[in-house]
Amino acid sequence: MEAGRKVRIGVIGIGARAQGLIETLSGMDFVEIGAICDRIPERMQEGLAVIRKTRDYPVALYEDYHELLKMPDIEGVIIATSWNEHISIAIASMKAGKYTAFEVGGASSIAQCWKLVETYEETGTPCMMLENCCYGRYELAVLNMIRQGLFGEIVHCDGGYRHDLSAIPRGLLKNHQRSFHHMKRNAELYPTHEIGPIAKYLNINRGNRFLTLTSMASKSRGLTLRAEELLKDQDVDWHPFALGDIVTTLIKCAGGETVAITHDTSLPRPYSRANQVQGTNGIWSEEHMGIHIKGRSPEEKWESIDEYLKEYEHPIWKEFLNDGVTGGHGGMDYLVLRAFIYCIQNRIETPINVYDAATWMAVTCLSEDSIAMGSMPVAFPDFTNGKWVCPDPMPKGPFSLDD
Ligand SMILES: NC(=O)c1ccc[n+]([C@@H]2O[C@H](COP(=O)([O-])OP(=O)(O)OC[C@H]3O[C@@H](n4cnc5c(N)ncnc54)[C@H](O)[C@@H]3O)[C@@H](O)[C@H]2O)c1
């Protein structure tokens, strides 16, 4: 696709994730990273070193993000701090009139999700969650299949964040916020990699919505056992981990569909997002990398999704394969960033908007409440205040997830 006009952006929170994002952004010659910010000066130097590998434009460095937000020539801001910081910085960024994007992670309170939405409604400044998995090749192909009716009417979706992060206690030594969430909270801590694509499959906030949620946590063993190994003889305060090894969350939708997601990061296992979609005509299963369609697939057999890609590759990925796949996580990091930059260049709404972000992040604190109350169902807030019934049309465009 055409490069489009040059855009200057700022990046706040220069940990490992942001350094990867900066590397990907540095490959876009229509983007200049005019400023970076981190409370830790060494992190800024690391971020600058990544930029300097390929680019020599001026870059301002700030320890206080408010200073970065005052720069008039910065049009967009990317926030990759810790989970509890994303929303408050995004609010300040929207108030400063900057196109705002922030990294994934769950919310700690429903009140902060409402503040995010209300700030967007007051300022009119677009705000996007950088949920890269919405741009994964298989997630997008399955979205295309759903839109074209391959599975019939959708009845149920599954997903998960199934990733062995059992080294997470070591993060306590480096004051890594994520490790404290795992030690102190019992919740579906990281829902957006799977709930994002599923919400798009089910038109959540656009004709459908999440109604109620219930979560159940297994016993907690994995992380505490690993902490005993990893933190032995280390000078760090820790106590047994609160997070259940497997947290299962069920969501009921207004359209009648059910969703089941699993947080599974404490026990040995290979990585999977365990995406599955079942409709009246067939099923897709990531665990089998397979599809079964009534009247098309052999009886009782899976067919490889690769066979279906010939017919159902999403247009975003057709073009990406044609241009040359680039960027981290198999290319989806490039696509989500390119989508954000495209929206800034064309001054349009982002394909993942503030209502999506609030809804997906809310899963974390709702699941925490449900688990604390013995898996009681909890009501899902309607962050659209009823607009989900007759939603405004989303802007069409090359990165749209709603066409
Ligand atoms: N989408 C993905 O695939 C993916 C992958 C990895 C991480 N992430 C997300 O990226 C985010 C960052 O992850 P990370 O591993 O780099 O974390 P990190 O803790 O290593 O880095 C965060 C950085 O933000 C800085 N920071 C925090 N609050 C700040 C503030 N108020 N002002 C300035 N700087 C501040 C910290 O000093 C730190 O350097 C997390 O939300 C994580 O969930 C997403």
The ligand as an SDF file (V2000), in Angstrom:
LIG
                    3D

 44 48  0  0  0  0  0  0  0  0999 V2000
    1.0440   -7.3080   22.4000 N   0  0  0  0  0  0  0  0  0  0  0  0
    1.9970   -8.1470   22.7450 C   0  0  0  0  0  0  0  0  0  0  0  0
    2.2360   -9.1520   22.0950 O   0  0  0  0  0  0  0  0  0  0  0  0
    2.8060   -7.8480   23.9650 C   0  0  0  0  0  0  0  0  0  0  0  0
    3.9950   -8.5400   24.2360 C   0  0  0  0  0  0  0  0  0  0  0  0
    4.7120   -8.2060   25.3890 C   0  0  0  0  0  0  0  0  0  0  0  0
    4.2510   -7.2200   26.2380 C   0  0  0  0  0  0  0  0  0  0  0  0
    3.0860   -6.5720   25.9470 N   0  0  0  0  0  0  0  0  0  0  0  0
    2.5540   -5.5130   26.8160 C   0  0  0  0  0  0  0  0  0  0  0  0
    3.4120   -4.3860   26.7270 O   0  0  0  0  0  0  0  0  0  0  0  0
    3.4240   -3.6690   27.9480 C   0  0  0  0  0  0  0  0  0  0  0  0
    4.8630   -3.4440   28.4240 C   0  0  0  0  0  0  0  0  0  0  0  0
    5.4750   -4.6900   28.6280 O   0  0  0  0  0  0  0  0  0  0  0  0
    7.0300   -4.7920   29.0200 P   0  0  0  0  0  0  0  0  0  0  0  0
    7.3090   -6.2450   29.1580 O   0  0  0  0  0  0  0  0  0  0  0  0
    7.8450   -3.9880   28.0760 O   0  0  0  0  0  0  0  0  0  0  0  0
    6.9980   -4.1190   30.4780 O   0  0  0  0  0  0  0  0  0  0  0  0
    8.2060   -3.4580   31.2910 P   0  0  0  0  0  0  0  0  0  0  0  0
    7.7350   -3.3570   32.6820 O   0  0  0  0  0  0  0  0  0  0  0  0
    9.4720   -4.1730   30.9610 O   0  0  0  0  0  0  0  0  0  0  0  0
    8.3170   -2.0100   30.6620 O   0  0  0  0  0  0  0  0  0  0  0  0
    7.4520   -0.9740   30.9900 C   0  0  0  0  0  0  0  0  0  0  0  0
    8.2550    0.2980   31.0080 C   0  0  0  0  0  0  0  0  0  0  0  0
    7.3510    1.3890   31.2670 O   0  0  0  0  0  0  0  0  0  0  0  0
    7.9930    2.2890   32.1530 C   0  0  0  0  0  0  0  0  0  0  0  0
    6.9450    3.0570   32.8400 N   0  0  0  0  0  0  0  0  0  0  0  0
    5.9680    2.5880   33.6400 C   0  0  0  0  0  0  0  0  0  0  0  0
    5.1980    3.6010   34.0650 N   0  0  0  0  0  0  0  0  0  0  0  0
    5.6890    4.7330   33.5170 C   0  0  0  0  0  0  0  0  0  0  0  0
    5.3390    6.0890   33.5940 C   0  0  0  0  0  0  0  0  0  0  0  0
    4.2920    6.5070   34.3120 N   0  0  0  0  0  0  0  0  0  0  0  0
    6.0760    6.9970   32.9080 N   0  0  0  0  0  0  0  0  0  0  0  0
    7.1450    6.5920   32.1800 C   0  0  0  0  0  0  0  0  0  0  0  0
    7.5330    5.3090   32.0660 N   0  0  0  0  0  0  0  0  0  0  0  0
    6.8200    4.3820   32.7330 C   0  0  0  0  0  0  0  0  0  0  0  0
    8.8030    1.4090   33.0850 C   0  0  0  0  0  0  0  0  0  0  0  0
    9.8670    2.1370   33.6800 O   0  0  0  0  0  0  0  0  0  0  0  0
    9.3160    0.3390   32.1240 C   0  0  0  0  0  0  0  0  0  0  0  0
   10.5640    0.6560   31.5470 O   0  0  0  0  0  0  0  0  0  0  0  0
    2.5750   -4.5010   28.9230 C   0  0  0  0  0  0  0  0  0  0  0  0
    1.2640   -4.0000   28.9140 O   0  0  0  0  0  0  0  0  0  0  0  0
    2.5550   -5.8750   28.3010 C   0  0  0  0  0  0  0  0  0  0  0  0
    1.4070   -6.6020   28.6490 O   0  0  0  0  0  0  0  0  0  0  0  0
    2.3660   -6.8570   24.8260 C   0  0  0  0  0  0  0  0  0  0  0  0
  1  2  1  0
  2  3  2  0
  2  4  1  0
  4  5  1  0
  4 44  2  0
  5  6  2  0
  6  7  1  0
  7  8  2  0
  8  9  1  0
  8 44  1  0
  9 10  1  0
  9 42  1  0
 10 11  1  0
 11 12  1  0
 11 40  1  0
 12 13  1  0
 13 14  1  0
 14 15  2  0
 14 16  1  0
 14 17  1  0
 17 18  1  0
 18 19  2  0
 18 20  1  0
 18 21  1  0
 21 22  1  0
 22 23  1  0
 23 24  1  0
 23 38  1  0
 24 25  1  0
 25 26  1  0
 25 36  1  0
 26 27  1  0
 26 35  1  0
 27 28  2  0
 28 29  1  0
 29 30  1  0
 29 35  2  0
 30 31  1  0
 30 32  2  0
 32 33  1  0
 33 34  2  0
 34 35  1  0
 36 37  1  0
 36 38  1  0
 38 39  1  0
 40 41  1  0
 40 42  1  0
 42 43  1  0
M  CHG  2   8   1  16  -1
M  END
$$$$
